[in-house]
Amino acid sequence: MSEYSGSGDPQRSMELLWGLQQPPKRGPKQRLTVEQISQAAIRVADAEGLAALSMRRVADALGVAPMSLYTYVPSKAELIDVMLDAVYGELPRPEKVAGGWRARLERIARENWALYHRHPWMLQIAMSRPVMGPHLIAKYDYELRAVSELGLTEVEMDSVVSLVNGHVEGAARRAVEATQAEQHTGMSDAQWWEAHAPLLEKVFDASRYPTAARVGAAAGAAHGSAYNPELAFEFGLQRVLDGIAVFIQARSEQLARK
């Protein structure tokens, strides 16, 4: 992680997110909005990464003086809170989704997977203390409704949604890392393994590690590398949903006995 949500002034972030900030009483007429600034910052982070994000870089993208941004946003920390809530607003939240709880959770997982790939910088922000903006709350409410009619307790509903989202975040992080590795090295996974295979063959004793040799060879042939991010996401998602299904069935049987 390189940044933390809520690391600035949470009160100022909440005011920005909910439109409660007071306009300045003096000075020139405001030319920008917080939304315009956050969208410019998102474009910078998407194109150049979170490390490149600064108030000066955003000001350059908007064609204004850096100091003018502080009229709207106190610092980079609060700007990141606004950026996060803005991208959460990209997620669709239909009132009704076809299918049962499993289809609804699967849809949620795929929507979040796609969001992380559109904005990989999100994975560099720790969310242990999220600032509760309107889009984040709406996202949470929408996702909870996927399991709201299963007889689960409120804590169980929260845990189920957190379990699915945790899998998506972890899988997306590995996928983004794989993509960035290729960009930074100029080599695909297949090219990297091909280049290092001769040395590995010299030091690896298949008779000493027969299971690793057998499984590693099969996985490498199937993936074209040591790891396939998309397959890991799909396989893990289905196993997470399988586990939730067992839990829901047990909960249903427990309720029926009462």
SERO-4910 file (N, C-alpha, C, O; in steps of 0.05 Angstrom, whole numbers):
BEGIN
 pado doro    nc1    nc2    nc3   cac1   cac2   cac3    cc1    cc2    cc3    oc1    oc2    oc3
  Met    A     17    -24      0      0      0      0     18     25      0     38     26     13
  Ser    A      9     45    -14     25     70    -14      9     94     -3     20    114      3
  Glu    A    -18     90      0    -34    112     11    -55     99     29    -60     75     29
  Tyr    A    -68    116     45    -89    107     64   -114    125     61   -112    149     62
  Ser    A   -136    112     57   -161    127     57   -166    139     85   -161    125    105
  Gly    A   -174    164     87   -179    176    112   -154    187    126   -155    193    150
  Ser    A   -132    188    112   -107    197    124   -105    227    126    -87    237    140
  Gly    A   -122    241    113   -123    270    116   -141    279    138   -142    266    160
  Asp    A   -156    300    133   -176    309    153   -203    297    145   -215    306    126
  Pro    A   -212    277    160   -237    264    153   -261    283    151   -279    279    134
  Gln    A   -261    303    168   -284    322    167   -284    337    141   -305    341    129
  Arg    A   -260    346    132   -258    360    107   -266    341     83   -279    350     65
  Ser    A   -257    316     85   -264    297     64   -294    293     63   -306    292     42
  Met    A   -307    290     86   -336    286     87   -350    310     76   -370    307     61
  Glu    A   -341    334     82   -353    358     71   -351    359     40   -370    366     27
  Leu    A   -328    350     30   -324    350      1   -342    329    -12   -355    334    -33
  Leu    A   -344    305      1   -359    283    -11   -389    288    -11   -403    280    -29
  Trp    A   -398    302      9   -427    307     12   -435    336      4   -458    344      9
  Gly    A   -416    351     -7   -423    378    -17   -429    397      5   -446    415      2
  Leu    A   -416    395     28   -422    412     51   -402    434     55   -405    451     73
  Gln    A   -381    435     38   -361    456     41   -372    483     34   -388    486     15
  Gln    A   -364    503     48   -373    530     44   -356    544     23   -331    542     24
  Pro    A   -368    557      3   -352    571    -17   -337    595     -5   -348    607     14
  Pro    A   -314    602    -15   -299    625     -3   -315    650     -6   -328    655    -26
  Lys    A   -314    667     15   -329    692     14   -314    715      0   -325    735     -8
  Arg    A   -288    710     -3   -271    730    -17   -256    717    -40   -256    693    -43
  Gly    A   -243    735    -55   -227    725    -77   -242    723   -103   -266    728   -104
  Pro    A   -228    714   -124   -241    712   -151   -262    691   -152   -262    673   -135
  Lys    A   -279    693   -171   -300    673   -175   -288    646   -181   -268    644   -196
  Gln    A   -299    625   -169   -288    598   -173   -292    589   -202   -314    591   -213
  Arg    A   -271    578   -213   -272    568   -241   -276    538   -243   -284    528   -264
  Leu    A   -270    524   -221   -271    495   -222   -291    484   -201   -301    499   -185
  Thr    A   -296    458   -203   -312    444   -183   -295    422   -172   -276    413   -184
  Val    A   -303    412   -149   -289    389   -137   -291    365   -155   -272    349   -158
  Glu    A   -314    362   -169   -317    339   -187   -297    341   -210   -285    321   -218
  Gln    A   -294    365   -221   -275    368   -243   -246    361   -234   -231    349   -249
  Ile    A   -239    370   -210   -212    364   -200   -209    334   -195   -188    323   -202
  Ser    A   -229    321   -184   -226    293   -179   -224    277   -205   -209    258   -206
  Gln    A   -240    285   -225   -239    270   -250   -212    274   -264   -201    255   -276
  Ala    A   -200    298   -262   -173    302   -273   -153    285   -258   -135    274   -270
  Ala    A   -156    283   -231   -137    267   -215   -140    238   -222   -120    223   -224
  Ile    A   -164    228   -227   -169    201   -235   -155    195   -262   -143    174   -265
  Arg    A   -157    213   -280   -144    209   -306   -114    208   -303   -101    191   -316
  Val    A   -103    224   -286    -74    223   -281    -66    196   -269    -47    184   -278
  Ala    A    -80    188   -249    -74    163   -235    -78    139   -254    -62    120   -253
  Asp    A    -99    139   -271   -103    118   -290    -80    116   -309    -70     94   -316
  Ala    A    -70    138   -319    -50    139   -340    -22    135   -329     -5    123   -342
  Glu    A    -16    147   -305     11    148   -296     16    134   -269     39    132   -260
  Gly    A     -5    125   -256     -2    112   -230     -5    131   -207     -3    155   -210
  Leu    A    -10    120   -184    -15    136   -160     10    151   -151      9    173   -140
  Ala    A     34    139   -157     59    152   -149     62    179   -163     76    197   -153
  Ala    A     51    182   -187     54    206   -202     33    228   -194     36    251   -202
  Leu    A     14    220   -177     -7    239   -170      3    259   -150     14    252   -129
  Ser    A     -1    284   -156      5    306   -137    -14    329   -144    -25    330   -165
  Met    A    -16    348   -126    -33    371   -131    -22    386   -155    -37    397   -171
  Arg    A      5    388   -157     17    402   -180     10    388   -206      4    401   -226
  Arg    A     12    361   -206      7    347   -231    -23    350   -239    -28    353   -263
  Val    A    -41    350   -220    -69    354   -227    -74    382   -237    -89    386   -255
  Ala    A    -61    401   -224    -64    429   -233    -54    432   -262    -67    446   -278
  Asp    A    -32    419   -268    -21    420   -296    -42    409   -315    -46    420   -337
  Ala    A    -54    386   -307    -74    374   -325    -98    392   -329   -111    390   -350
  Leu    A   -104    408   -309   -127    427   -312   -119    454   -323   -137    470   -329
  Gly    A    -93    459   -326    -84    484   -336    -88    508   -317    -94    530   -325
  Val    A    -85    502   -291    -87    523   -270    -62    523   -253    -46    504   -254
  Ala    A    -60    544   -237    -37    545   -218    -41    525   -196    -64    522   -186
  Pro    A    -20    511   -187    -23    492   -165    -37    502   -140    -53    489   -128
  Met    A    -29    526   -132    -41    537   -107    -71    541   -109    -84    542    -89
  Ser    A    -81    544   -134   -110    549   -137   -126    525   -129   -150    528   -121
  Leu    A   -114    501   -131   -129    477   -124   -136    476    -94   -156    464    -86
  Tyr    A   -119    487    -78   -123    486    -49   -147    502    -40   -156    500    -17
  Thr    A   -158    519    -58   -183    533    -52   -206    513    -51   -226    517    -37
  Tyr    A   -203    490    -65   -224    470    -67   -219    446    -50   -237    435    -37
  Val    A   -194    436    -51   -186    412    -37   -162    417    -20   -142    427    -29
  Pro    A   -163    410      7   -142    417     25   -115    405     18    -94    418     21
  Ser    A   -115    379      9    -89    366      3    -94    341    -13   -117    334    -20
  Lys    A    -73    327    -20    -75    303    -36    -90    281    -21   -105    266    -33
  Ala    A    -88    280      6   -101    260     22   -132    261     19   -145    241     14
  Glu    A   -143    285     21   -172    289     17   -180    284    -12   -201    274    -18
  Leu    A   -162    292    -30   -168    287    -59   -171    257    -64   -188    249    -80
  Ile    A   -154    241    -52   -156    212    -56   -182    201    -46   -194    184    -59
  Asp    A   -192    211    -23   -218    203    -13   -240    209    -34   -258    193    -38
  Val    A   -238    233    -46   -258    241    -66   -256    223    -91   -276    216   -103
  Met    A   -232    218    -99   -227    201   -123   -239    173   -119   -253    163   -137
  Leu    A   -234    161    -96   -245    135    -90   -275    134    -92   -287    117   -105
  Asp    A   -288    153    -79   -317    154    -80   -327    158   -108   -348    147   -116
  Ala    A   -313    174   -123   -321    179   -151   -321    154   -168   -340    149   -183
  Val    A   -300    138   -165   -299    113   -182   -319     93   -172   -328     76   -188
  Tyr    A   -325     92   -146   -346     74   -137   -373     82   -150   -390     64   -153
  Gly    A   -376    107   -157   -400    115   -171   -403    104   -199   -425    106   -210
  Glu    A   -382     92   -210   -383     80   -236   -397     53   -236   -406     44   -257
  Leu    A   -399     41   -213   -411     14   -211   -441     15   -216   -455     32   -204
  Pro    A   -452     -2   -232   -481     -3   -236   -495    -14   -212   -484    -32   -198
  Arg    A   -518     -3   -206   -533    -12   -182   -563    -14   -189   -579      1   -180
  Pro    A   -569    -34   -206   -598    -37   -214   -615    -45   -190   -606    -58   -172
  Glu    A   -640    -37   -191   -658    -43   -169   -663    -73   -168   -665    -84   -146
  Lys    A   -665    -86   -191   -670   -115   -191   -649   -128   -209   -643   -119   -231
  Val    A   -639   -151   -200   -620   -167   -215   -631   -195   -218   -639   -207   -199
  Ala    A   -632   -205   -243   -643   -231   -248   -626   -253   -234   -602   -250   -230
  Gly    A   -640   -274   -226   -626   -296   -213   -627   -294   -183   -636   -275   -171
  Gly    A   -616   -315   -170   -616   -317   -141   -591   -303   -129   -577   -288   -143
  Trp    A   -586   -309   -104   -564   -296    -90   -538   -301   -103   -520   -284   -103
  Arg    A   -534   -326   -113   -508   -332   -125   -502   -315   -150   -480   -305   -154
  Ala    A   -522   -313   -167   -519   -296   -191   -514   -267   -184   -499   -253   -197
  Arg    A   -527   -258   -162   -524   -230   -154   -496   -225   -143   -483   -205   -150
  Leu    A   -486   -244   -127   -458   -241   -116   -438   -243   -138   -417   -229   -138
  Glu    A   -443   -261   -157   -424   -264   -180   -423   -239   -196   -401   -230   -205
  Arg    A   -446   -226   -201   -446   -201   -215   -431   -180   -201   -415   -165   -213
  Ile    A   -435   -178   -175   -420   -159   -158   -390   -163   -160   -375   -144   -163
  Ala    A   -382   -188   -159   -353   -195   -160   -342   -186   -187   -320   -174   -188
  Arg    A   -356   -191   -209   -346   -184   -235   -345   -154   -239   -328   -143   -253
  Glu    A   -365   -140   -228   -365   -111   -230   -341    -99   -215   -328    -80   -226
  Asn    A   -335   -109   -192   -312    -99   -177   -285   -106   -190   -267    -91   -191
  Trp    A   -284   -130   -201   -260   -139   -216   -255   -120   -239   -232   -112   -243
  Ala    A   -275   -113   -254   -272    -95   -277   -264    -67   -267   -248    -53   -280
  Leu    A   -275    -58   -244   -268    -32   -234   -239    -30   -226   -226    -10   -232
  Tyr    A   -229    -51   -213   -200    -51   -206   -182    -50   -231   -161    -38   -230
  His    A   -191    -63   -252   -175    -63   -276   -176    -36   -291   -157    -28   -304
  Arg    A   -199    -22   -288   -200      5   -300   -183     25   -284   -172     44   -295
  His    A   -182     21   -258   -168     39   -240   -150     24   -221   -156     22   -197
  Pro    A   -128     13   -231   -111     -4   -215    -98     10   -191    -90     -3   -172
  Trp    A    -97     36   -192    -86     52   -169   -103     48   -144    -93     53   -122
  Met    A   -128     39   -146   -145     34   -123   -132     13   -104   -136     14    -80
  Leu    A   -117     -5   -116   -105    -27   -101    -82    -17    -84    -72    -33    -67
  Gln    A    -73      7    -88    -51     18    -72    -61     35    -48    -45     48    -35
  Ile    A    -87     34    -44    -99     50    -22   -111     32     -1   -129     16     -7
  Ala    A   -101     34     23   -112     18     45   -139     29     53   -142     53     56
  Met    A   -158     10     57   -186     19     62   -195     10     90   -219      6     94
  Ser    A   -177      8    109   -185     -1    136   -201     21    150   -217     15    168
  Arg    A   -198     47    141   -213     69    153   -225     85    131   -218    108    127
  Pro    A   -244     74    116   -255     88     93   -272    112    102   -286    112    122
  Val    A   -270    133     86   -287    156     91   -313    151     76   -313    146     52
  Met    A   -335    152     90   -361    143     79   -374    164     62   -389    181     71
  Gly    A   -368    162     36   -380    180     17   -406    169      6   -412    145     12
  Pro    A   -421    184     -9   -447    175    -19   -446    150    -37   -463    132    -35
  His    A   -425    149    -54   -423    126    -72   -414    101    -58   -423     79    -65
  Leu    A   -396    104    -38   -388     80    -23   -411     69     -7   -414     44     -6
  Ile    A   -427     86      5   -450     76     21   -470     63      2   -481     42      9
  Ala    A   -475     75    -21   -494     63    -40   -484     36    -50   -499     17    -54
  Lys    A   -458     34    -54   -445      8    -63   -450    -13    -41   -458    -36    -47
  Tyr    A   -445     -6    -17   -448    -25      6   -477    -33      8   -482    -57     12
  Asp    A   -495    -15      6   -524    -21      9   -533    -40    -14   -547    -59     -9
  Tyr    A   -524    -34    -38   -531    -51    -61   -520    -79    -58   -534    -99    -63
  Glu    A   -495    -82    -49   -483   -108    -46   -497   -124    -23   -500   -149    -26
  Leu    A   -504   -111     -2   -518   -125     20   -545   -135     11   -554   -157     20
  Arg    A   -558   -121     -7   -585   -130    -16   -584   -156    -31   -604   -169    -35
  Ala    A   -560   -163    -41   -557   -189    -55   -562   -212    -37   -570   -234    -46
  Val    A   -558   -208    -11   -562   -231      8   -581   -223     31   -580   -234     53
  Ser    A   -599   -204     25   -616   -193     47   -640   -210     53   -653   -205     73
  Glu    A   -647   -230     36   -671   -245     40   -665   -275     45   -681   -292     37
  Leu    A   -642   -280     58   -634   -308     61   -635   -317     91   -627   -339     97
  Gly    A   -646   -300    108   -648   -307    136   -622   -304    151   -619   -314    173
  Leu    A   -602   -290    140   -577   -285    153   -579   -262    173   -596   -245    169
  Thr    A   -562   -262    193   -561   -239    210   -547   -216    196   -534   -220    175
  Glu    A   -548   -193    207   -535   -169    195   -505   -174    194   -492   -167    174
  Val    A   -494   -185    215   -465   -189    215   -457   -210    194   -437   -208    181
  Glu    A   -474   -231    191   -468   -251    171   -471   -240    142   -454   -246    125
  Met    A   -490   -222    138   -492   -209    112   -467   -193    106   -456   -195     83
  Asp    A   -458   -178    125   -434   -162    121   -410   -180    116   -393   -174     99
  Ser    A   -408   -202    130   -385   -221    127   -385   -234     99   -364   -237     87
  Val    A   -409   -241     89   -411   -253     63   -401   -234     41   -385   -241     24
  Val    A   -411   -209     42   -403   -189     23   -373   -184     25   -359   -181      5
  Ser    A   -363   -182     49   -334   -177     53   -317   -200     43   -295   -195     32
  Leu    A   -327   -224     46   -312   -248     36   -310   -246      5   -288   -251     -5
  Val    A   -331   -241     -8   -331   -239    -38   -313   -216    -47   -296   -220    -64
  Asn    A   -316   -193    -35   -300   -170    -43   -270   -174    -36   -253   -165    -51
  Gly    A   -265   -188    -14   -237   -194     -7   -224   -212    -28   -200   -207    -35
  His    A   -238   -232    -38   -227   -249    -59   -222   -232    -84   -200   -235    -96
  Val    A   -241   -215    -92   -237   -200   -116   -213   -181   -114   -197   -179   -132
  Glu    A   -210   -168    -91   -188   -150    -87   -161   -164    -89   -143   -155   -103
  Gly    A   -159   -187    -76   -134   -202    -77   -127   -212   -105   -105   -210   -114
  Ala    A   -147   -223   -118   -143   -233   -146   -136   -210   -165   -119   -213   -182
  Ala    A   -149   -187   -161   -144   -165   -179   -116   -154   -174   -102   -146   -193
  Arg    A   -107   -154   -149    -80   -145   -143    -59   -162   -157    -40   -152   -169
  Arg    A    -63   -189   -156    -44   -206   -170    -45   -202   -200    -24   -203   -214
  Ala    A    -69   -197   -211    -71   -193   -240    -58   -167   -248    -44   -167   -269
  Val    A    -62   -146   -233    -49   -121   -239    -19   -123   -237     -4   -112   -254
  Glu    A     -9   -136   -217     19   -140   -213     31   -155   -237     53   -148   -246
  Ala    A     17   -175   -247     26   -190   -270     28   -172   -295     47   -173   -310
  Thr    A      8   -155   -299      8   -137   -322     31   -116   -319     45   -111   -339
  Gln    A     35   -106   -295     56    -86   -291     83    -98   -294    102    -85   -304
  Ala    A     86   -123   -286    112   -137   -289    120   -138   -319    143   -134   -326
  Glu    A    101   -144   -336    107   -146   -364    114   -118   -375    132   -115   -392
  Gln    A     99    -97   -366    105    -70   -375    132    -61   -366    146    -48   -382
  His    A    140    -67   -342    165    -57   -331    189    -73   -342    211    -61   -345
  Thr    A    186    -99   -348    208   -115   -357    210   -116   -387    231   -123   -398
  Gly    A    187   -111   -401    187   -114   -430    186   -143   -439    189   -149   -462
  Met    A    180   -161   -420    178   -189   -426    152   -201   -417    143   -194   -395
  Ser    A    139   -217   -433    116   -232   -424    124   -253   -404    147   -260   -402
  Asp    A    104   -265   -390    110   -287   -372    123   -310   -387    142   -322   -377
  Ala    A    112   -316   -410    123   -339   -426    152   -333   -433    168   -351   -432
  Gln    A    158   -309   -441    185   -302   -449    204   -303   -425    227   -312   -427
  Trp    A    194   -294   -402    211   -294   -377    218   -322   -369    241   -328   -363
  Trp    A    197   -340   -369    202   -368   -361    220   -382   -382    236   -399   -374
  Glu    A    216   -376   -407    233   -388   -427    262   -380   -423    281   -396   -427
  Ala    A    267   -355   -416    294   -346   -412    307   -358   -388    332   -362   -387
  His    A    291   -365   -367    303   -376   -342    301   -406   -340    311   -418   -322
  Ala    A    287   -418   -360    284   -448   -359    310   -463   -358    313   -483   -343
  Pro    A    330   -455   -374    355   -471   -374    368   -472   -346    378   -493   -339
  Leu    A    368   -450   -332    380   -450   -305    364   -467   -286    375   -481   -269
  Leu    A    337   -465   -288    320   -480   -270    324   -510   -275    325   -526   -256
  Glu    A    328   -518   -300    332   -546   -306    358   -557   -294    360   -581   -287
  Lys    A    377   -539   -291    403   -548   -279    401   -552   -249    414   -570   -238
  Val    A    384   -536   -235    384   -538   -206    360   -554   -195    361   -562   -172
  Phe    A    340   -558   -211    316   -571   -202    318   -601   -205    322   -611   -227
  Asp    A    314   -615   -183    315   -645   -183    287   -656   -181    275   -656   -160
  Ala    A    276   -664   -204    249   -674   -205    244   -698   -187    222   -702   -177
  Ser    A    264   -715   -184    261   -739   -168    258   -732   -138    247   -747   -123
  Arg    A    269   -709   -130    268   -701   -102    241   -687    -96    231   -689    -74
  Tyr    A    230   -674   -116    205   -660   -113    185   -669   -135    177   -653   -152
  Pro    A    177   -694   -134    161   -706   -156    134   -692   -159    124   -689   -182
  Thr    A    121   -685   -137     94   -673   -139     96   -646   -151     80   -638   -168
  Ala    A    115   -630   -141    119   -603   -153    126   -604   -182    117   -588   -198
  Ala    A    143   -624   -190    150   -627   -218    126   -633   -235    122   -621   -256
  Arg    A    110   -652   -226     87   -661   -241     66   -638   -243     57   -632   -265
  Val    A     59   -627   -221     38   -606   -221     48   -581   -234     33   -568   -249
  Gly    A     72   -573   -228     83   -549   -240     84   -550   -270     78   -530   -284
  Ala    A     92   -573   -281     93   -577   -310     65   -574   -322     62   -562   -343
  Ala    A     46   -587   -309     18   -586   -320      7   -558   -318     -6   -549   -337
  Ala    A     11   -544   -296      1   -517   -293     15   -498   -312      2   -481   -325
  Gly    A     41   -501   -315     56   -484   -334     46   -488   -362     44   -469   -378
  Ala    A     41   -513   -370     32   -518   -397      4   -507   -401     -2   -497   -423
  Ala    A    -13   -508   -381    -40   -498   -383    -41   -468   -383    -57   -456   -398
  His    A    -24   -455   -367    -25   -426   -364     -6   -411   -383    -10   -388   -389
  Gly    A     15   -425   -392     36   -411   -407     54   -395   -388     71   -380   -398
  Ser    A     51   -398   -362     67   -385   -342     61   -399   -316     47   -419   -315
  Ala    A     73   -389   -294     69   -401   -268     42   -393   -256     33   -406   -237
  Tyr    A     29   -373   -267      4   -363   -255    -14   -351   -276     -4   -336   -294
  Asn    A    -39   -357   -275    -59   -345   -293    -79   -329   -277    -96   -341   -263
  Pro    A    -77   -302   -277    -94   -286   -260   -124   -290   -265   -140   -291   -245
  Glu    A   -132   -292   -290   -161   -295   -296   -171   -322   -286   -193   -323   -275
  Leu    A   -156   -343   -290   -164   -369   -280   -165   -369   -250   -184   -381   -238
  Ala    A   -146   -357   -237   -146   -356   -208   -171   -341   -197   -183   -349   -178
  Phe    A   -178   -319   -211   -202   -304   -203   -227   -322   -206   -243   -323   -188
  Glu    A   -230   -334   -229   -254   -350   -235   -255   -374   -216   -277   -380   -205
  Phe    A   -234   -389   -213   -234   -412   -196   -240   -405   -167   -256   -417   -154
  Gly    A   -226   -384   -158   -230   -375   -130   -259   -365   -125   -270   -371   -104
  Leu    A   -270   -351   -144   -297   -340   -141   -317   -363   -138   -334   -362   -121
  Gln    A   -315   -383   -155   -334   -405   -154   -331   -420   -127   -351   -430   -116
  Arg    A   -306   -423   -118   -303   -438    -92   -313   -421    -69   -324   -432    -49
  Val    A   -310   -395    -70   -321   -377    -49   -351   -380    -49   -363   -382    -28
  Leu    A   -363   -379    -73   -392   -381    -74   -402   -408    -65   -423   -411    -53
  Asp    A   -387   -429    -72   -394   -456    -62   -394   -457    -31   -412   -468    -19
  Gly    A   -374   -444    -19   -373   -444     10   -396   -428     22   -407   -436     42
  Ile    A   -403   -406      9   -426   -390     19   -452   -406     16   -469   -405     33
  Ala    A   -454   -422     -5   -478   -439     -9   -481   -459     14   -503   -463     24
  Val    A   -459   -471     22   -460   -490     44   -468   -475     70   -485   -486     85
  Phe    A   -458   -452     74   -464   -436     98   -494   -428     98   -507   -430    119
  Ile    A   -504   -419     75   -532   -411     73   -550   -435     78   -571   -433     92
  Gln    A   -543   -458     67   -560   -483     71   -560   -490    100   -582   -497    111
  Ala    A   -537   -489    113   -537   -496    142   -553   -476    158   -567   -483    177
  Arg    A   -552   -451    151   -567   -430    165   -597   -434    161   -613   -431    179
  Ser    A   -605   -442    136   -633   -447    130   -643   -471    147   -665   -470    157
  Glu    A   -627   -492    148   -635   -515    164   -638   -508    194   -655   -519    208
  Gln    A   -620   -491    203   -621   -483    231   -646   -468    237   -659   -472    257
  Leu    A   -654   -450    219   -678   -434    222   -703   -452    221   -722   -447    235
  Ala    A   -702   -472    203   -725   -490    200   -730   -506    226   -753   -514    231
  Arg    A   -710   -512    241   -713   -527    265   -724   -511    289   -732   -523    309
  Lys    A   -724   -485    286   -734   -468    308   -764   -468    308   -776   -454    325
***
